[in-house]
Amino acid sequence: MIYIATFYSHFGSVRFKKRCDAEGIPARQMPVPRTLSSSCGTCVRYEADSPKTEFITPGETEQIVEVLPGDGAYNVKFKAENS
């Protein structure tokens, strides 16, 4: 499955990407798609068998969505309480 994680700061996206790299999860940083909001404008797109919520750093991760096939829709898997 493909997921996108958004963050409140660029530092959060860098940290999440490094964790993916360390775990051997294909991931890349990219601009946040227009249909998703983000405070910093950078997200991490990754392929995994689960949303990897254990990678979340409180206060840094805004949300994680699953990219649904077809029309570019998303299924929210995690959303920070303060969003």
Residue frames as a rotation matrix with the C-alpha (Angstrom) as fourth column:
MET 1
0.580 0.814 0.000 0.00
0.814 -0.580 0.000 0.00
0.000 0.000 -1.000 0.00
ILE 2
-0.412 -0.661 0.627 1.07
0.625 -0.706 -0.334 3.58
0.663 0.254 0.704 -0.57
TYR 3
0.459 0.480 -0.748 0.89
0.878 -0.372 0.300 6.13
-0.135 -0.795 -0.592 2.23
ILE 4
-0.078 -0.457 0.886 1.56
0.334 -0.849 -0.409 9.84
0.939 0.265 0.219 2.57
ALA 5
0.199 0.041 -0.979 2.61
0.974 -0.115 0.193 11.38
-0.105 -0.993 -0.063 5.87
THR 6
0.304 -0.070 0.950 2.37
0.283 -0.946 -0.160 15.17
0.909 0.318 -0.268 6.38
PHE 7
-0.128 -0.552 -0.824 4.17
0.977 0.071 -0.199 17.18
0.168 -0.831 0.531 9.03
TYR 8
0.844 0.390 -0.368 4.12
0.489 -0.842 0.229 20.46
-0.220 -0.373 -0.901 10.93
SER 9
0.520 -0.740 -0.426 7.80
-0.580 -0.672 0.460 21.10
-0.627 0.007 -0.779 10.13
HIS 10
0.541 -0.438 -0.718 10.38
-0.670 0.292 -0.682 20.11
0.509 0.850 -0.135 7.55
PHE 11
-0.491 -0.763 0.420 12.41
-0.857 0.336 -0.390 18.52
0.157 -0.552 -0.819 10.36
GLY 12
0.016 0.604 0.797 9.55
-0.604 0.641 -0.474 16.09
-0.797 -0.474 0.375 11.03
SER 13
0.897 0.324 -0.301 9.54
-0.424 0.437 -0.793 14.93
-0.125 0.839 0.530 7.41
VAL 14
0.098 -0.944 -0.316 13.32
-0.768 0.131 -0.627 14.44
0.633 0.304 -0.712 7.43
ARG 15
-0.510 -0.277 0.814 13.12
-0.814 0.460 -0.354 12.38
-0.277 -0.844 -0.460 10.63
PHE 16
0.430 0.767 0.475 10.28
-0.476 0.640 -0.603 10.19
-0.767 0.033 0.641 9.28
LYS 17
0.797 -0.185 -0.575 12.13
-0.533 0.232 -0.814 9.62
0.284 0.955 0.086 5.96
LYS 18
-0.272 -0.960 0.069 15.29
-0.854 0.208 -0.478 8.58
0.444 -0.189 -0.876 7.82
ARG 19
-0.271 0.261 0.927 13.28
-0.671 0.639 -0.376 6.09
-0.691 -0.723 0.002 9.86
CYS 20
0.822 0.567 -0.054 11.82
-0.399 0.506 -0.765 4.62
-0.407 0.650 0.642 6.65
ASP 21
0.424 -0.753 -0.503 15.32
-0.691 0.090 -0.718 4.35
0.586 0.652 -0.482 5.17
ALA 22
-0.475 -0.652 0.591 16.63
-0.879 0.329 -0.344 2.63
0.030 -0.683 -0.730 8.30
GLU 23
-0.083 0.558 0.826 13.80
-0.426 0.729 -0.536 0.07
-0.901 -0.397 0.177 8.12
GLY 24
-0.871 -0.352 0.344 14.26
0.145 0.485 0.862 -0.56
-0.470 0.801 -0.371 4.37
ILE 25
0.138 0.982 0.125 10.92
0.672 0.000 -0.741 1.02
-0.728 0.186 -0.660 3.45
PRO 26
-0.507 -0.293 0.811 10.86
0.836 -0.396 0.380 2.70
0.210 0.871 0.445 0.01
ALA 27
0.462 0.628 -0.626 10.15
0.753 -0.651 -0.096 6.38
-0.468 -0.428 -0.774 0.70
ARG 28
-0.473 -0.607 0.639 10.70
0.805 -0.592 0.034 9.83
0.358 0.531 0.769 -0.77
GLN 29
-0.319 0.327 -0.890 10.15
0.450 -0.774 -0.445 13.38
-0.834 -0.542 0.100 0.33
MET 30
-0.611 0.201 0.766 7.98
0.723 -0.252 0.643 15.47
0.322 0.947 0.008 -1.97
PRO 31
-0.870 0.395 0.296 5.66
-0.434 -0.897 -0.080 18.48
0.234 -0.198 0.952 -1.98
VAL 32
-0.657 0.711 0.249 2.33
0.134 0.435 -0.890 17.85
-0.742 -0.552 -0.381 -0.27
PRO 33
-0.648 0.515 0.561 -0.47
0.705 0.127 0.698 17.19
0.288 0.848 -0.446 -2.80
ARG 34
-0.801 0.331 0.499 -2.88
-0.272 -0.944 0.190 20.13
0.534 0.016 0.846 -3.02
THR 35
0.155 0.964 -0.214 -5.77
-0.213 0.244 0.946 18.05
0.965 -0.101 0.243 -1.69
LEU 36
0.408 -0.114 -0.906 -3.93
0.847 0.419 0.328 17.48
0.342 -0.901 0.267 1.60
SER 37
0.802 -0.153 0.577 -3.03
-0.248 -0.965 0.089 20.33
0.543 -0.214 -0.812 3.90
SER 38
0.380 -0.726 -0.573 0.30
0.888 0.460 0.007 20.66
0.259 -0.511 0.819 5.66
SER 39
0.872 -0.087 -0.482 2.02
0.197 -0.839 0.508 23.29
-0.448 -0.538 -0.714 7.70
CYS 40
0.063 -0.970 -0.234 5.45
-0.117 -0.240 0.964 22.80
-0.991 -0.033 -0.128 6.13
GLY 41
0.521 0.220 -0.825 4.60
-0.792 -0.238 -0.563 21.78
-0.320 0.946 0.050 2.55
THR 42
-0.428 -0.703 -0.568 6.80
-0.806 0.581 -0.112 18.66
0.409 0.410 -0.815 2.60
CYS 43
0.619 0.625 0.476 5.48
-0.755 0.640 0.142 15.13
-0.216 -0.447 0.868 2.93
VAL 44
-0.657 -0.732 0.181 6.87
-0.648 0.671 0.362 11.60
-0.386 0.121 -0.915 2.81
ARG 45
0.499 0.720 -0.483 5.36
-0.862 0.472 -0.186 9.13
0.094 0.509 0.856 0.35
TYR 46
-0.592 -0.747 0.302 6.14
-0.785 0.619 -0.008 5.53
-0.181 -0.242 -0.953 1.21
GLU 47
0.176 0.565 -0.806 5.18
-0.614 0.703 0.359 1.94
0.769 0.432 0.471 0.42
ALA 48
-0.825 -0.392 0.406 4.53
-0.557 0.450 -0.698 -0.37
0.091 -0.802 -0.590 3.35
ASP 49
-0.627 0.591 -0.508 2.22
0.369 0.799 0.475 -3.11
0.686 0.111 -0.719 4.56
SER 50
0.258 0.687 -0.679 0.85
0.966 -0.173 0.192 -0.81
0.015 -0.706 -0.709 7.28
PRO 51
0.806 0.141 0.574 0.75
0.261 -0.957 -0.131 2.97
0.531 0.255 -0.808 7.93
LYS 52
-0.140 -0.942 -0.305 3.78
0.737 0.106 -0.667 2.68
0.661 -0.318 0.680 10.29
THR 53
0.679 0.476 0.559 2.16
-0.007 -0.758 0.652 4.78
0.734 -0.446 -0.511 13.01
GLU 54
0.747 -0.484 -0.456 5.01
0.622 0.266 0.736 3.67
-0.235 -0.834 0.500 15.28
PHE 55
-0.257 -0.848 0.463 7.21
0.934 -0.340 -0.105 6.09
0.247 0.406 0.880 13.28
ILE 56
0.493 0.555 0.670 5.09
0.397 -0.829 0.394 9.06
0.774 0.071 -0.629 14.42
THR 57
-0.692 -0.624 -0.363 6.83
0.665 -0.355 -0.657 11.67
0.281 -0.697 0.660 16.51
PRO 58
0.284 0.872 -0.398 4.23
0.951 -0.310 -0.001 13.51
-0.124 -0.378 -0.917 18.63
GLY 59
0.418 -0.025 -0.908 4.03
0.190 -0.975 0.114 17.18
-0.888 -0.220 -0.403 17.72
GLU 60
-0.573 -0.688 -0.445 5.70
-0.347 -0.289 0.892 16.64
-0.743 0.666 -0.074 14.33
THR 61
-0.932 0.250 0.264 3.38
0.362 0.579 0.730 14.33
0.029 0.776 -0.630 12.35
GLU 62
-0.672 0.728 -0.139 0.18
-0.712 -0.686 -0.152 15.99
-0.206 -0.003 0.979 11.17
GLN 63
0.460 0.848 0.265 -1.48
-0.679 0.528 -0.510 13.03
-0.572 0.055 0.818 9.45
ILE 64
-0.823 -0.545 0.157 -0.96
-0.301 0.654 0.694 9.77
-0.481 0.524 -0.703 7.58
VAL 65
0.298 0.923 -0.242 -3.24
-0.743 0.065 -0.666 8.84
-0.599 0.378 0.706 4.71
GLU 66
-0.307 -0.259 0.916 -3.49
0.363 0.858 0.364 5.76
-0.880 0.444 -0.170 2.52
VAL 67
-0.561 0.093 -0.823 -3.51
-0.722 -0.541 0.431 6.59
-0.405 0.836 0.371 -1.19
LEU 68
0.124 0.711 0.692 -6.53
-0.035 0.700 -0.713 4.84
-0.992 0.064 0.112 -2.70
PRO 69
-0.731 -0.409 0.546 -6.28
0.478 0.262 0.838 3.49
-0.486 0.874 0.004 -6.26
GLY 70
0.006 0.774 0.633 -8.07
1.000 0.006 -0.017 5.30
-0.017 0.633 -0.774 -9.02
ASP 71
0.524 0.448 0.725 -9.27
0.604 -0.795 0.056 8.84
0.601 0.408 -0.687 -8.52
GLY 72
-0.407 -0.796 0.447 -6.62
0.193 -0.554 -0.810 10.12
0.893 -0.243 0.379 -6.11
ALA 73
0.602 0.661 0.448 -8.73
-0.364 -0.272 0.891 9.75
0.711 -0.700 0.076 -2.98
TYR 74
-0.577 -0.813 0.081 -7.25
-0.361 0.165 -0.918 9.21
0.733 -0.558 -0.389 0.47
ASN 75
0.580 0.638 -0.507 -8.21
0.244 0.458 0.855 7.21
0.778 -0.619 0.110 3.54
VAL 76
0.166 -0.513 0.842 -7.04
-0.763 -0.608 -0.220 8.86
0.625 -0.606 -0.492 6.78
LYS 77
0.272 -0.188 -0.944 -5.11
0.366 0.927 -0.079 6.39
0.890 -0.323 0.321 8.96
PHE 78
-0.124 -0.316 -0.941 -3.83
0.982 -0.172 -0.072 8.87
-0.139 -0.933 0.331 11.57
LYS 79
0.206 0.135 0.969 -4.66
0.323 -0.944 0.063 12.50
0.924 0.300 -0.238 12.33
ALA 80
-0.795 -0.558 -0.239 -3.04
0.431 -0.243 -0.869 14.47
0.427 -0.794 0.433 15.14
GLU 81
-0.083 0.801 -0.593 -5.45
0.992 0.007 -0.130 15.58
-0.100 -0.598 -0.795 17.83
ASN 82
-0.092 -0.017 -0.996 -4.50
0.334 -0.942 -0.015 19.24
-0.938 -0.334 0.093 17.44
SER 83
-0.923 -0.226 0.311 -5.16
0.354 -0.181 0.918 19.32
-0.151 0.957 0.246 13.66
